[in-house]
Each structure stands twice: as structure tokens, then as C-alpha cells.
């Protein structure tokens, strides 16, 4: 279900554990949703290193999620890698009541590795 600003209900707050990820598909894009200190973040679930859909399974520490395959790290707010290079696509999140809503606009850019 989408609202007029493009946000889609993605999960209930009880579905997302502290520092754990959950995967949802929104507008044909696989999204990893995380909760850190009761704030929610949404990033692409696909690691750009080898295009593995494993980000939601990664370990979160100091606002970075590490891909479990090779350890590449991405900031949950910006998607950037620790060296400042672009990494994961990020998405706006709103919590309305006990529901998490994510806005996933159509992709107009691509990052080539």
C-alpha cells in the first residue's frame, strides 16, 4: 500500500530487531531494513561488490553494516563506504504508529564497479 508521497508500508516495528536486518521487496528492489537505537534505516540489500543479496544478514556496528560475504562496510544513513566512496542506495523511512514505511523511487542512476 502506497501513499501520495510514494511511501510503502514495509514492516511492523516488531519485525525488525535491534541491529538486525529484514528483507522486503518494494518496486522490484530488494531492501534491507535495520533498527539501531530505535531508529530505522533502509538500504539496498544487494552488495555492489559481487551483487550478493546478503546485506540484511550483515553485522551492524557503529552505524555500519558489513556484508557477510567479504566484509565490505556501508553506513546505514548514507550508504557510503568508510573511505567515502558510494556504496549502497539508501531510502527514506517513516514510522507511522507501529508500521515502517519506505519510499523507493524509480532508479535513474547506476553505480558501476
VMD Tcl script that builds the backbone (N, CA, C; Angstrom):
set m [mol new atoms 339]
animate dup $m
set s [atomselect $m all]
$s set {name element resname resid chain x y z} {
  {N N UNK 1 A 0.855 -1.176 0.000}
  {CA C UNK 1 A 0.000 0.000 0.000}
  {C C UNK 1 A 0.901 1.240 0.000}
  {N N UNK 2 A 0.647 2.153 -0.905}
  {CA C UNK 2 A 1.463 3.346 -1.076}
  {C C UNK 2 A 0.638 4.594 -0.776}
  {N N UNK 3 A 1.312 5.621 -0.227}
  {CA C UNK 3 A 0.606 6.882 -0.014}
  {C C UNK 3 A 0.954 7.850 -1.144}
  {N N UNK 4 A 0.453 9.073 -1.066}
  {CA C UNK 4 A 0.652 10.025 -2.159}
  {C C UNK 4 A 2.083 10.531 -2.268}
  {N N UNK 5 A 2.924 10.250 -1.332}
  {CA C UNK 5 A 4.328 10.666 -1.395}
  {C C UNK 5 A 5.238 9.501 -1.767}
  {N N UNK 6 A 4.652 8.354 -2.120}
  {CA C UNK 6 A 5.421 7.216 -2.584}
  {C C UNK 6 A 5.926 6.284 -1.498}
  {N N UNK 7 A 5.522 6.491 -0.253}
  {CA C UNK 7 A 5.936 5.591 0.820}
  {C C UNK 7 A 5.063 4.338 0.794}
  {N N UNK 8 A 5.691 3.189 1.008}
  {CA C UNK 8 A 5.009 1.904 1.009}
  {C C UNK 8 A 5.185 1.273 2.387}
  {N N UNK 9 A 4.094 0.736 2.922}
  {CA C UNK 9 A 4.200 0.038 4.205}
  {C C UNK 9 A 5.058 -1.201 3.989}
  {N N UNK 10 A 6.162 -1.290 4.743}
  {CA C UNK 10 A 7.133 -2.357 4.526}
  {C C UNK 10 A 7.192 -3.374 5.657}
  {N N UNK 11 A 6.893 -2.955 6.880}
  {CA C UNK 11 A 7.023 -3.875 8.005}
  {C C UNK 11 A 6.335 -3.299 9.234}
  {N N UNK 12 A 6.137 -4.161 10.203}
  {CA C UNK 12 A 5.682 -3.760 11.526}
  {C C UNK 12 A 6.942 -3.591 12.375}
  {N N UNK 13 A 6.925 -2.679 13.319}
  {CA C UNK 13 A 8.139 -2.432 14.106}
  {C C UNK 13 A 8.618 -3.686 14.832}
  {N N UNK 14 A 7.717 -4.583 15.187}
  {CA C UNK 14 A 8.144 -5.800 15.892}
  {C C UNK 14 A 8.906 -6.763 14.964}
  {N N UNK 15 A 8.819 -6.522 13.635}
  {CA C UNK 15 A 9.518 -7.383 12.675}
  {C C UNK 15 A 11.014 -7.098 12.586}
  {N N UNK 16 A 11.438 -5.933 13.091}
  {CA C UNK 16 A 12.831 -5.512 12.932}
  {C C UNK 16 A 13.504 -5.499 14.303}
  {N N UNK 17 A 14.464 -6.383 14.497}
  {CA C UNK 17 A 15.160 -6.457 15.776}
  {C C UNK 17 A 16.312 -5.451 15.819}
  {N N UNK 18 A 16.755 -5.114 17.012}
  {CA C UNK 18 A 17.864 -4.170 17.180}
  {C C UNK 18 A 19.100 -4.702 16.457}
  {N N UNK 19 A 19.640 -3.890 15.545}
  {CA C UNK 19 A 20.844 -4.171 14.761}
  {C C UNK 19 A 20.673 -5.372 13.826}
  {N N UNK 20 A 19.451 -5.875 13.694}
  {CA C UNK 20 A 19.209 -6.975 12.775}
  {C C UNK 20 A 18.511 -6.468 11.528}
  {N N UNK 21 A 18.660 -7.164 10.441}
  {CA C UNK 21 A 18.052 -6.735 9.189}
  {C C UNK 21 A 16.889 -7.613 8.779}
  {N N UNK 22 A 15.980 -7.018 8.033}
  {CA C UNK 22 A 14.858 -7.749 7.443}
  {C C UNK 22 A 14.779 -7.340 5.982}
  {N N UNK 23 A 14.432 -8.275 5.137}
  {CA C UNK 23 A 14.380 -8.021 3.695}
  {C C UNK 23 A 12.930 -7.843 3.252}
  {N N UNK 24 A 12.718 -6.832 2.423}
  {CA C UNK 24 A 11.427 -6.604 1.789}
  {C C UNK 24 A 11.697 -6.241 0.330}
  {N N UNK 25 A 10.781 -6.602 -0.549}
  {CA C UNK 25 A 10.884 -6.196 -1.952}
  {C C UNK 25 A 9.851 -5.118 -2.192}
  {N N UNK 26 A 10.317 -3.953 -2.633}
  {CA C UNK 26 A 9.457 -2.806 -2.898}
  {C C UNK 26 A 9.807 -2.280 -4.284}
  {N N UNK 27 A 8.802 -2.130 -5.134}
  {CA C UNK 27 A 9.018 -1.655 -6.508}
  {C C UNK 27 A 10.138 -2.435 -7.202}
  {N N UNK 28 A 10.117 -3.742 -7.050}
  {CA C UNK 28 A 11.101 -4.641 -7.664}
  {C C UNK 28 A 12.522 -4.448 -7.148}
  {N N UNK 29 A 12.680 -3.791 -6.016}
  {CA C UNK 29 A 14.012 -3.603 -5.437}
  {C C UNK 29 A 14.054 -4.283 -4.081}
  {N N UNK 30 A 15.107 -5.074 -3.857}
  {CA C UNK 30 A 15.268 -5.766 -2.584}
  {C C UNK 30 A 15.896 -4.812 -1.574}
  {N N UNK 31 A 15.181 -4.589 -0.475}
  {CA C UNK 31 A 15.553 -3.602 0.536}
  {C C UNK 31 A 15.874 -4.310 1.849}
  {N N UNK 32 A 16.924 -3.865 2.533}
  {CA C UNK 32 A 17.244 -4.334 3.881}
  {C C UNK 32 A 16.857 -3.217 4.850}
  {N N UNK 33 A 16.055 -3.563 5.848}
  {CA C UNK 33 A 15.611 -2.587 6.846}
  {C C UNK 33 A 16.262 -2.940 8.175}
  {N N UNK 34 A 16.850 -1.947 8.814}
  {CA C UNK 34 A 17.553 -2.132 10.083}
  {C C UNK 34 A 16.994 -1.193 11.142}
  {N N UNK 35 A 17.149 -1.585 12.405}
  {CA C UNK 35 A 16.828 -0.713 13.539}
  {C C UNK 35 A 18.078 -0.587 14.391}
  {N N UNK 36 A 18.479 0.671 14.637}
  {CA C UNK 36 A 19.610 0.952 15.514}
  {C C UNK 36 A 19.152 2.025 16.491}
  {N N UNK 37 A 19.163 1.688 17.770}
  {CA C UNK 37 A 18.729 2.607 18.829}
  {C C UNK 37 A 17.362 3.202 18.518}
  {N N UNK 38 A 16.428 2.345 18.137}
  {CA C UNK 38 A 15.037 2.705 17.845}
  {C C UNK 38 A 14.859 3.658 16.678}
  {N N UNK 39 A 15.857 3.756 15.803}
  {CA C UNK 39 A 15.712 4.483 14.551}
  {C C UNK 39 A 15.849 3.458 13.424}
  {N N UNK 40 A 15.078 3.652 12.357}
  {CA C UNK 40 A 15.030 2.677 11.274}
  {C C UNK 40 A 15.733 3.205 10.031}
  {N N UNK 41 A 16.403 2.297 9.337}
  {CA C UNK 41 A 17.165 2.632 8.130}
  {C C UNK 41 A 16.832 1.607 7.054}
  {N N UNK 42 A 16.829 2.051 5.808}
  {CA C UNK 42 A 16.593 1.150 4.683}
  {C C UNK 42 A 17.666 1.382 3.630}
  {N N UNK 43 A 18.289 0.289 3.219}
  {CA C UNK 43 A 19.338 0.335 2.193}
  {C C UNK 43 A 19.103 -0.801 1.212}
  {N N UNK 44 A 19.751 -0.722 0.074}
  {CA C UNK 44 A 19.689 -1.821 -0.877}
  {C C UNK 44 A 20.237 -3.083 -0.211}
  {N N UNK 45 A 19.607 -4.210 -0.460}
  {CA C UNK 45 A 20.080 -5.475 0.103}
  {C C UNK 45 A 21.161 -6.109 -0.768}
  {N N UNK 46 A 21.476 -5.492 -1.886}
  {CA C UNK 46 A 22.433 -6.067 -2.839}
  {C C UNK 46 A 23.808 -5.408 -2.671}
  {N N UNK 47 A 24.789 -6.187 -2.241}
  {CA C UNK 47 A 26.148 -5.663 -2.102}
  {C C UNK 47 A 26.718 -5.393 -3.488}
  {N N UNK 48 A 27.281 -4.203 -3.723}
  {CA C UNK 48 A 27.811 -3.887 -5.053}
  {C C UNK 48 A 29.085 -4.653 -5.401}
  {N N UNK 49 A 29.721 -5.268 -4.437}
  {CA C UNK 49 A 30.974 -5.982 -4.688}
  {C C UNK 49 A 30.763 -7.155 -5.640}
  {N N UNK 50 A 29.873 -8.068 -5.276}
  {CA C UNK 50 A 29.603 -9.210 -6.151}
  {C C UNK 50 A 28.106 -9.395 -6.367}
  {N N UNK 51 A 27.363 -8.314 -6.154}
  {CA C UNK 51 A 25.912 -8.301 -6.376}
  {C C UNK 51 A 25.196 -9.399 -5.587}
  {N N UNK 52 A 25.667 -9.615 -4.371}
  {CA C UNK 52 A 25.081 -10.628 -3.494}
  {C C UNK 52 A 23.960 -10.026 -2.660}
  {N N UNK 53 A 22.808 -10.679 -2.570}
  {CA C UNK 53 A 21.678 -10.169 -1.795}
  {C C UNK 53 A 21.786 -10.577 -0.321}
  {N N UNK 54 A 22.823 -10.050 0.363}
  {CA C UNK 54 A 23.117 -10.506 1.718}
  {C C UNK 54 A 23.227 -9.397 2.759}
  {N N UNK 55 A 23.013 -8.160 2.397}
  {CA C UNK 55 A 23.247 -7.061 3.331}
  {C C UNK 55 A 22.415 -7.228 4.604}
  {N N UNK 56 A 21.173 -7.668 4.493}
  {CA C UNK 56 A 20.313 -7.824 5.675}
  {C C UNK 56 A 20.880 -8.821 6.675}
  {N N UNK 57 A 21.745 -9.713 6.223}
  {CA C UNK 57 A 22.360 -10.706 7.101}
  {C C UNK 57 A 23.649 -10.202 7.733}
  {N N UNK 58 A 24.053 -8.982 7.381}
  {CA C UNK 58 A 25.318 -8.453 7.863}
  {C C UNK 58 A 25.284 -8.001 9.310}
  {N N UNK 59 A 26.457 -7.865 9.877}
  {CA C UNK 59 A 26.635 -7.405 11.255}
  {C C UNK 59 A 26.651 -5.873 11.261}
  {N N UNK 60 A 25.914 -5.272 12.200}
  {CA C UNK 60 A 25.867 -3.814 12.317}
  {C C UNK 60 A 26.700 -3.384 13.517}
  {N N UNK 61 A 27.607 -2.442 13.264}
  {CA C UNK 61 A 28.433 -1.888 14.340}
  {C C UNK 61 A 28.780 -0.447 13.998}
  {N N UNK 62 A 28.571 0.451 14.959}
  {CA C UNK 62 A 28.884 1.874 14.773}
  {C C UNK 62 A 28.233 2.458 13.520}
  {N N UNK 63 A 26.986 2.087 13.273}
  {CA C UNK 63 A 26.186 2.589 12.141}
  {C C UNK 63 A 26.626 2.056 10.788}
  {N N UNK 64 A 27.529 1.087 10.755}
  {CA C UNK 64 A 27.937 0.449 9.506}
  {C C UNK 64 A 27.444 -0.989 9.497}
  {N N UNK 65 A 26.955 -1.427 8.343}
  {CA C UNK 65 A 26.609 -2.835 8.158}
  {C C UNK 65 A 27.697 -3.444 7.283}
  {N N UNK 66 A 28.163 -4.631 7.673}
  {CA C UNK 66 A 29.204 -5.326 6.912}
  {C C UNK 66 A 28.571 -6.462 6.130}
  {N N UNK 67 A 28.862 -6.510 4.849}
  {CA C UNK 67 A 28.386 -7.618 4.026}
  {C C UNK 67 A 29.031 -8.904 4.555}
  {N N UNK 68 A 28.230 -9.942 4.816}
  {CA C UNK 68 A 28.797 -11.170 5.376}
  {C C UNK 68 A 29.672 -11.960 4.394}
  {N N UNK 69 A 29.622 -11.632 3.115}
  {CA C UNK 69 A 30.405 -12.380 2.135}
  {C C UNK 69 A 31.890 -12.002 2.161}
  {N N UNK 70 A 32.189 -10.699 2.060}
  {CA C UNK 70 A 33.588 -10.265 2.036}
  {C C UNK 70 A 33.895 -9.110 2.986}
  {N N UNK 71 A 32.916 -8.693 3.783}
  {CA C UNK 71 A 33.186 -7.694 4.811}
  {C C UNK 71 A 33.113 -6.240 4.376}
  {N N UNK 72 A 32.712 -5.972 3.136}
  {CA C UNK 72 A 32.575 -4.567 2.736}
  {C C UNK 72 A 31.577 -3.906 3.679}
  {N N UNK 73 A 31.871 -2.663 4.094}
  {CA C UNK 73 A 31.033 -1.957 5.055}
  {C C UNK 73 A 30.348 -0.757 4.411}
  {N N UNK 74 A 29.121 -0.493 4.899}
  {CA C UNK 74 A 28.307 0.589 4.364}
  {C C UNK 74 A 27.591 1.302 5.506}
  {N N UNK 75 A 27.626 2.634 5.476}
  {CA C UNK 75 A 26.953 3.430 6.505}
  {C C UNK 75 A 25.441 3.347 6.285}
  {N N UNK 76 A 24.702 3.081 7.349}
  {CA C UNK 76 A 23.260 2.890 7.207}
  {C C UNK 76 A 22.515 4.157 6.808}
  {N N UNK 77 A 23.023 5.323 7.189}
  {CA C UNK 77 A 22.344 6.577 6.835}
  {C C UNK 77 A 22.665 7.034 5.420}
  {N N UNK 78 A 23.929 6.920 5.033}
  {CA C UNK 78 A 24.359 7.480 3.746}
  {C C UNK 78 A 24.598 6.430 2.666}
  {N N UNK 79 A 24.810 5.184 3.072}
  {CA C UNK 79 A 25.152 4.127 2.126}
  {C C UNK 79 A 26.619 4.108 1.753}
  {N N UNK 80 A 27.369 5.137 2.162}
  {CA C UNK 80 A 28.780 5.263 1.787}
  {C C UNK 80 A 29.651 4.233 2.497}
  {N N UNK 81 A 30.763 3.939 1.857}
  {CA C UNK 81 A 31.766 3.070 2.459}
  {C C UNK 81 A 32.628 3.916 3.400}
  {N N UNK 82 A 33.387 3.292 4.317}
  {CA C UNK 82 A 34.209 4.063 5.248}
  {C C UNK 82 A 35.194 5.019 4.569}
  {N N UNK 83 A 35.626 4.697 3.354}
  {CA C UNK 83 A 36.554 5.571 2.625}
  {C C UNK 83 A 35.831 6.708 1.902}
  {N N UNK 84 A 34.499 6.785 2.064}
  {CA C UNK 84 A 33.725 7.866 1.461}
  {C C UNK 84 A 33.174 7.559 0.078}
  {N N UNK 85 A 33.593 6.458 -0.520}
  {CA C UNK 85 A 33.077 6.096 -1.840}
  {C C UNK 85 A 31.612 5.684 -1.739}
  {N N UNK 86 A 30.853 5.898 -2.812}
  {CA C UNK 86 A 29.458 5.461 -2.787}
  {C C UNK 86 A 29.384 3.945 -2.644}
  {N N UNK 87 A 28.304 3.492 -2.036}
  {CA C UNK 87 A 28.177 2.060 -1.825}
  {C C UNK 87 A 26.770 1.573 -2.082}
  {N N UNK 88 A 25.909 1.697 -1.081}
  {CA C UNK 88 A 24.541 1.210 -1.190}
  {C C UNK 88 A 23.572 2.356 -1.411}
  {N N UNK 89 A 22.538 2.070 -2.140}
  {CA C UNK 89 A 21.430 3.010 -2.294}
  {C C UNK 89 A 20.664 3.049 -0.968}
  {N N UNK 90 A 20.294 4.232 -0.524}
  {CA C UNK 90 A 19.532 4.385 0.717}
  {C C UNK 90 A 18.128 4.877 0.396}
  {N N UNK 91 A 17.206 4.676 1.348}
  {CA C UNK 91 A 15.811 5.017 1.125}
  {C C UNK 91 A 15.238 5.705 2.359}
  {N N UNK 92 A 14.332 6.649 2.114}
  {CA C UNK 92 A 13.658 7.339 3.209}
  {C C UNK 92 A 12.766 6.365 3.966}
  {N N UNK 93 A 12.752 6.525 5.299}
  {CA C UNK 93 A 11.931 5.686 6.156}
  {C C UNK 93 A 11.071 6.581 7.033}
  {N N UNK 94 A 9.822 6.189 7.198}
  {CA C UNK 94 A 8.909 6.851 8.134}
  {C C UNK 94 A 8.279 5.775 8.998}
  {N N UNK 95 A 8.138 6.089 10.280}
  {CA C UNK 95 A 7.399 5.206 11.165}
  {C C UNK 95 A 6.086 5.903 11.485}
  {N N UNK 96 A 4.999 5.247 11.151}
  {CA C UNK 96 A 3.667 5.790 11.396}
  {C C UNK 96 A 2.956 4.790 12.297}
  {N N UNK 97 A 2.747 5.196 13.546}
  {CA C UNK 97 A 2.197 4.269 14.522}
  {C C UNK 97 A 3.192 3.151 14.761}
  {N N UNK 98 A 2.792 1.928 14.488}
  {CA C UNK 98 A 3.701 0.791 14.662}
  {C C UNK 98 A 4.111 0.175 13.319}
  {N N UNK 99 A 3.964 0.949 12.240}
  {CA C UNK 99 A 4.305 0.467 10.891}
  {C C UNK 99 A 5.487 1.251 10.324}
  {N N UNK 100 A 6.357 0.535 9.638}
  {CA C UNK 100 A 7.514 1.135 8.975}
  {C C UNK 100 A 7.168 1.298 7.503}
  {N N UNK 101 A 7.341 2.517 6.994}
  {CA C UNK 101 A 7.068 2.833 5.589}
  {C C UNK 101 A 8.386 3.256 4.935}
  {N N UNK 102 A 8.588 2.797 3.713}
  {CA C UNK 102 A 9.817 3.096 2.969}
  {C C UNK 102 A 9.429 3.666 1.615}
  {N N UNK 103 A 10.184 4.688 1.187}
  {CA C UNK 103 A 9.966 5.270 -0.142}
  {C C UNK 103 A 11.095 4.816 -1.050}
  {N N UNK 104 A 10.717 4.113 -2.123}
  {CA C UNK 104 A 11.691 3.594 -3.085}
  {C C UNK 104 A 11.386 4.192 -4.447}
  {N N UNK 105 A 12.023 5.325 -4.774}
  {CA C UNK 105 A 11.780 5.913 -6.099}
  {C C UNK 105 A 12.388 5.051 -7.200}
  {N N UNK 106 A 11.906 5.262 -8.403}
  {CA C UNK 106 A 12.465 4.538 -9.535}
  {C C UNK 106 A 13.940 4.858 -9.662}
  {N N UNK 107 A 14.677 3.897 -10.107}
  {CA C UNK 107 A 16.129 4.061 -10.250}
  {C C UNK 107 A 16.430 4.800 -11.553}
  {N N UNK 108 A 17.167 5.912 -11.424}
  {CA C UNK 108 A 17.567 6.691 -12.599}
  {C C UNK 108 A 19.077 6.724 -12.781}
  {N N UNK 109 A 19.762 6.150 -11.828}
  {CA C UNK 109 A 21.222 6.155 -11.903}
  {C C UNK 109 A 21.715 4.740 -11.651}
  {N N UNK 110 A 22.942 4.514 -11.972}
  {CA C UNK 110 A 23.540 3.227 -11.646}
  {C C UNK 110 A 24.997 3.453 -11.272}
  {N N UNK 111 A 25.457 2.626 -10.378}
  {CA C UNK 111 A 26.847 2.682 -9.960}
  {C C UNK 111 A 27.544 1.487 -10.595}
  {N N UNK 112 A 28.568 1.729 -11.325}
  {CA C UNK 112 A 29.320 0.654 -11.938}
  {C C UNK 112 A 30.580 0.420 -11.132}
  {N N UNK 113 A 30.887 -0.833 -10.902}
  {CA C UNK 113 A 32.075 -1.189 -10.129}
  {C C UNK 113 A 33.092 -1.844 -11.008}
}
mol reanalyze $m
mol bondsrecalc $m
mol representation Tube
mol addrep $m
